């Protein structure tokens, strides 16, 4: 089914990426000069594939941070941190569906692909966790330097212990050569700040002046507190209970309003005392906002476009949190906070155009000729950049996501809706494999399987080849499904680059879905 709606903001620029890159590079160079010999830069957020930033700031390059590091590579060493407890409990990075330790390996590979080398990996708060020890061995046997930092007794209040040879001094010093040391990690709580402060302690003990700064894209300090971009950041962290506020230290010191988030404001008094102990009196900064080098706010060139995109992200985060609750990974309070964020910016789930279209497709399913499709009908809808909405439903042949993607590329290629792109022989072979040989509970093709079948058909069918070439136009499109995607659907959609939301419903009564 094809329908029309208002065009999305994905192709309208609200953010000047090149101007931002130039300003951000300049700001980091200026901060390095302030401290002379050495700057430890706590580098938060996603270095690669920052799709949250790209969604709320249309025009933002998801890989701009890596481009930034490329420009600084002659002056920068890179240290990666990971919390041993995250390794032990196999914490998962939700956007990629991989564990934090796997993400560290991936990021090292990604850095190398961009011509950058990671100097060392630090396993923080290490207490002989077996999985962390195995990870340590794996890295060392591949030639990666590994350090461990143990928990510091009395952290963060016992300053006498923290800033002593029994605290930061007990941590191994990581040898680096360049004036900028970028300290990053796979997620919050990785130990980036503690590693920076530990390095500062050792440097000052050795008579070397060094400094600390923080790089985070969100919240953006120089836009209003309740700007949808900053509310979208809160929506993305409802499980952490983070919230934005006016930086009281900045307001008192300079009489200027600046936005920061609760953890930085709450920890600033302790951090300032730690810095004073390390440096012998110089706290370096008068406010947590002073610590930052973020210039993202100066890259906004169309506030209306950015506001609209951020409101859509708030809705998207609500659906994601609701699905995480259904999966058992967050509590009900997180869902309630996500709904409150929608109220703050004045939107509802139905303000996402693909939501109503997907629900309508699912409701239409029982009325279509769909013999043999017993059980749950799943609807899916995708909005192209020109506003056109395409829908699809599940069937005995394929999942709703598979049907939707095939319908969409047929539309983009100008092909008839009833035309079959997949060879019947290929479909029959896959169904035989799944049902008779692999004993699958369902022979319906998920999106990953459907795309493979499409590529096989394209080898002998020019029409299928023409349709397959349209897949690249799906990147950045909004999509919604009435049921949570299976792993095969989710993986395929992630690779296609669509902005997916789902209702917190299961597509099957089975508890295990491979």
N, C-alpha and C positions, 0 to 999 in steps of 0.2 A: 504494500500500500504506500502511496506517495501523497504527501500533503505539504503545505507551505506554512511558514511562520516567520517571525522577525529574525533577520540575520544575526548571527552570533558576533561577539566582539573579537573572536580569535584572530581575524585578519585585519582588525583595526588597531593601529598602534597607539598605545597610551604611554609607552616608555621608550626612551632613546638609549639603546644598549651601548652604542659607541661612545656617547657622551659620558655615560655612567662609568664605562671601563676606564676612560681617560682620567676622570675625577677620582675614581677609587685607587688607581695606580699612584696618582700624585699624592693622595692622602697617606698612603702607606710609606712612600718615600720620605715624606715630611716627618712621619713618626719615627722612622729609622734614624733620621738626622738628629732628632731631639735627644736620642739616647746614645748616639755615637757608636760604640763598639758592637752592641748586640741588642736586638729586639725580639722578644718571644711573643708571637702573634697567635693567640688562641683563635682558631679558625673553625667557627661553628657552622651548622647547616650542612646541606648536601653540596659537595664540591662538584660532582657531576650529576646530570639529570635532575636538576632542581625544578621539577615540573610544578610544584606549588607556586614558586616565584613566577614561573612562566605563565601560569593561569591567572594569577591576580595582577600581574603587570604585563599585559599584552605587548610584545616587543622584546621582552627580556629573554636573552639566550640562556637556556637551561645549563649550558656549559661555560658561561662567562667567567665563573670563578677559576676554572682550569685555564682559560685564556689569560686571566690575570696572573696566575702563578707562572705561566709560560713566560710572560713579560718580565717576571721577577727572578727567573730561575738562575741567572748568573750570580744573584745575591742571596739566594735562599736555600736553606736545608729544610727537609720535611721529616717530622716525627709523627708517627701514628700511635694513638692510645686506644686501649680497649680494656674495659673492666672485666676482671677474671670471673666475676659472678655472672655476667652476661654470656660468657663462653660456657660456663657450667650449666646454666639453665636453658641454653640454646635460644636466646632471645632473637626474635625475627624482625628484620627490617620489612615493614608492611608493604612498601611500594614495590619492592622487588621479590618479596617472598623468600628471602634467603636469610640465614642466621648472621649475626654480627661478625663472628669469626670468618665466615665465608666472605662477607662483605669486605673485611680487611684485605683478604687475598685478592679479591676482585679490584679493590681500589689501588693496590700496589701494581697490578697489571695495567689498570687504566692510566696511572701516572706514567708508567713506562711507555705506553702507547703515545702519550703526549710529550715524550722526551724528558721526563722528570724521574728522578730516583728518590725513593724513600730511604732516609738515612738510618732509621731505626724504628722498631716497634716496642712500645712500653705496655706491659701487662700490669694494670694498676690494681691496687688492693688485692694483691696475690697472697693466698693463704694455702698453697699446696693443692689447689683444686685439681683433681685428676685430668679433667678435660682441658684445663688451662695449660697443664704440663705437656699434654700431647700437642696442643697448638704451638707451644714454645718449641718443642722438638721439631715439628714440621717446618717452622720458619727457619730455624738455625740450619737445618739440613738442606735448605734451599739457598743458603748464603745470606740470610737476612739477620742483621744484628738485633738481638732481643734483650731487653732489660725488664726487671720486675721491680715494682714499688709496692711495699707492704702497707697495710693500714697503719695510720699514725694514731696512737692512743690519745684520747681527749680531743680529737679533731671535731669541730673547728674552734672550740672555745679555749682550750688549754694552750695559750700562746707560748708559755715557757717551754712546753714540750715540743710543740709544732715547729717553732723557729729555734731549733737546737740540733746538735749532732744526733740526738735520739729521734728527731722528727725528720725534717727535710734532709738533714745531713746524713741520715741512715740510707737514703735512697741513692742508688748508683747515679753518678754524673754521666750524662750522655754527651760525648764529645761531638762538637759540630765546628764547622770552619767559617761559615758565612755570616754576614751581619744580621740577616733575617732568618729566624727559625720559626717555621710554620708548624704549629702543634694542632693536629686534627684527630678525628676519630669517627666511628660509624654512627654515633648517636649521642643523645644527652647522657650525662653520667659516666662518660668514658674515662674521666680523670684528666682532661686537658688542662684545666686551671691548676690543679695540684702539681702536674708535671711542669708547667711554666714556673710556678713559684719555687719548686724544688731546684730547678735550674738556676733561677735568680739567686737563691741562697748560696749555692756552690760558687757562682760567679763572684759574688761579693766577698765570699771567704777567700777567693783567689785574687782579690784586688781588681777585678774587672767590673766596670760600670755596665749595667744592662737595664733594659726596660721591659715593660709588659703592655700589651694592648689586646683589644678584643675585636674580632670581625664577625658580625652577625648581620644578616640581611633584615631580619624581623625581630621585634617590631621596628618600624621606621620612626626614628626619634623626632623628625621635624615635620610630621603631618599630625593632624588632630588625633587625640586619644581614641575617639570613637569612629575614626575613618574606617570604612569597610575593609581596607587592606589590613589594618591592625586588628580589627575584629576577626578577620579570616585567620590571622595567626593564632588568636585565642581558640578559635574553632579547631585548629589543627592540633592543639595541645590540651584538649579538654581532659584527656586521660591523665595528664600530668598535673592538672589543676592550676596551670599557669594562668596569669591574668596580667594585663597591662595597667600601668598607672603613671601619673605624672611623677617624674623624678624629683623628690623633695630636696635632695642635696643640690641638684643643679639649680633649682628655683631659688634656694637660699643663697647659693654662692654667686649666681650671676643675674638673678631676677628674670630668668628666661624659662619658658615652659618647654619641657622636653619629655618625650614618652620613653619609658623603659618597661621592663617586666619585673614581676615581683621577686623572682629569685635573685636577680642582680641587685635590686634595691635592698632586699633583706640582708644579703651577705656583705654589702659594701662596707659597713662599719668594721666588721671583722677583717675583711680584706685590706682595708686601709691601715689597720693596726699591724697586720702581718707585714705589709710593705714597709711600714715605718721601722719595724723590728729588723727586717732584712737589710734595709738601706742605711739604718742609723739615723732615721728622722725624716727622710723624704718620702711622703706618701704617694708621690707622682701625680695623683689626681684628686680633684675636689668633689667629683660626683661619678656615679657609674656611667653616665652618658659620656663624660670626658674620656673614659677608657676606650670607647668605641671609635672605629674608623669608617663607619658605615656611611656611604654616600648615595644609597639607593633612592632616597627621597628627591634628590636633585635630578634624577633621570626621568621623573614623571613629566610628560609633556601634554597629556590630555586626561585631566582628572575625572571627567565624566566616564570615559571608556574604562579607566582603572576601577572606578567605583562599581560600575556594572559588572565587570569581571569578578571583582572581589565578592560581591553579593552572591553571584553564582557559586563561588567557591564555598561560601558559608553553607549554602544548601547542600553542596556536594559532601562537605564534611559531616553534615548531619546524617546523611544516608550512610556514610562510611562508619560512623560511630554506632549507628543502629545495627549495622551488620556485625560489627565487632562484638556488640552486646549479645547478639544471637549466637555468635560463635563462642561466647564465654570469656572473651579476653578483656572486656571492660565491664564496669558496673552500671547499674541503671542511672546513677547520678550523672555519669558522663553523658548519657543520652539526653538527660534533662538539661544539662549545661549547653549541649550543642543546639538544642531547640531554643534556649534562651538567646543564643547568639543570633539565630534567625530573627527573633523578635527585635533585637537591638537594631538590626539593619532594615527591618520592615519587609521581610520576604517569607514565603512559605514554600514547602516542597513543590507545590504546583507552579511556582514561578520558574521552574526549570522546564522548558517546553517539552522535552522528550519524556517527561514523567507521565503526563496525561496520555500521550500517544502510545507508550508502552502498555499502560494499563488498558487502554481501549483495544489494543491488539490481543492481549490476553483474554479479554472478555469476548472478543469476536471468535476466538479459537474454537469453542464448542459448536459454533454455528457453521463452521466451514467443513467441507468434506475432508475428513481426516481419519479415515478408518484405521483402526488398530492403535490409535494414539490414546491409550487409556491413562487415566490418572490426571496429573496436573498439567494445565496449559500455561506455558511461559510466554510472555510477550517481551519484545525488545524494540527499541526505537533509537535512531541515530539522526542527528541534525547536521546537515552539510553546512559549509560556511556561507552559502547563499540563502540559508534559511529553510531549504527543503528538508522535510522529515521523511525518512524511510522506516518501515516497520517490518517485523518478522515474528513468527511464532515457531515453537518446537513441533516436531513431527516424528514418526517412527524412523525417518531417514536421518534427521539432523536436529541439533540443539537450536534454540531460538537465536543465539548469537551467530551460529553458522548460517542460518537462513537469512538473517538480517544483512550480514556482510555480503553474501552472494546477491541478494536483492539490490543492495546499494551499488555494487560495482557494475551490475547490469544497467542500472539507471545511468550511472556516470558514463558508461560506454555507449549509451543510446540503444541498448538491446531490448527486445520485448520482454515483459515481465515473466511470461510463461515459458521462455526459452530455458532449457536445461544446460547448465554449464558443465556439469560433471558427467563424465562418461558412465553410462549404466553398467558397463563391464567393470570399471574401476570401483563403483559403489558396491556392486555385487561381491567383488573380491574382498573388499574391506569388511563388509558385513559377514561374510563367511569366516574370515580370519577372526573377527571379534567374537562371534557367536559360537562357532564350532571348534575353533582351535584354542582361543584364549579364554573361553568360557565366561565372557563378559556378561554382566547382568542386563546390559542394554547395548544394542548395536548401533544406536543413534550416534552420528558423528559430532564430536565437539569441534570447536573452531580450529584447533591445531590440526586435527585430522582432516577437516574439510579443506584447509589451505594446502595440505600435502596432496590431497586428491585433485584439487584445482591445478596445482603445478604439474601433476602427471598428465591430466587431460590437456593442458596447454601445449604439451610437447607434440600433440598430433591434431589439435583443434585450434585454428587461428582465432575463433571467436572467444574461446576460453583464455587465450593469450591476451587478447585485447582487453577483456574484463580484468584479468589479473594485473595488468599495468595500471589500473585505476586505484589499486590498494594504497598507493602513496598519498592519495588525496584524502584519506581518512584521518591522517595525523592531525591531532588537535581538535577533532570533532567531538561534540558532546553525545553521550550515549547513556541509555537507561534500560535496565532489565527489571522485570517484576519479581525475579528470583535471583539469589546469589549465584554467581557463575561457578562452574566446576573448575578445577585446576587447569584443564585443557583449554577451556574458554578464556579464563583469566590470563593465562600465559600468552595466548594468541592476541588478545585485545591489548595487552601491555606492549607487545612487539609492534602492533599497528599504531600505537601512540594515541588511542582514543581516551577521552576523559570520561571514565565509566562511573556511574552510580547504580546502585541496586536496592531494591526493597529487601528488608530483613526477613525474607522467606526462603525456605529450602525447596529446591526443585524436585526432590525425591524424598521418600520416607526412609531411605537407606541412611544409616549413620556413618558409613564409610563410603567415600567417593574418591576413586583414584584418578 
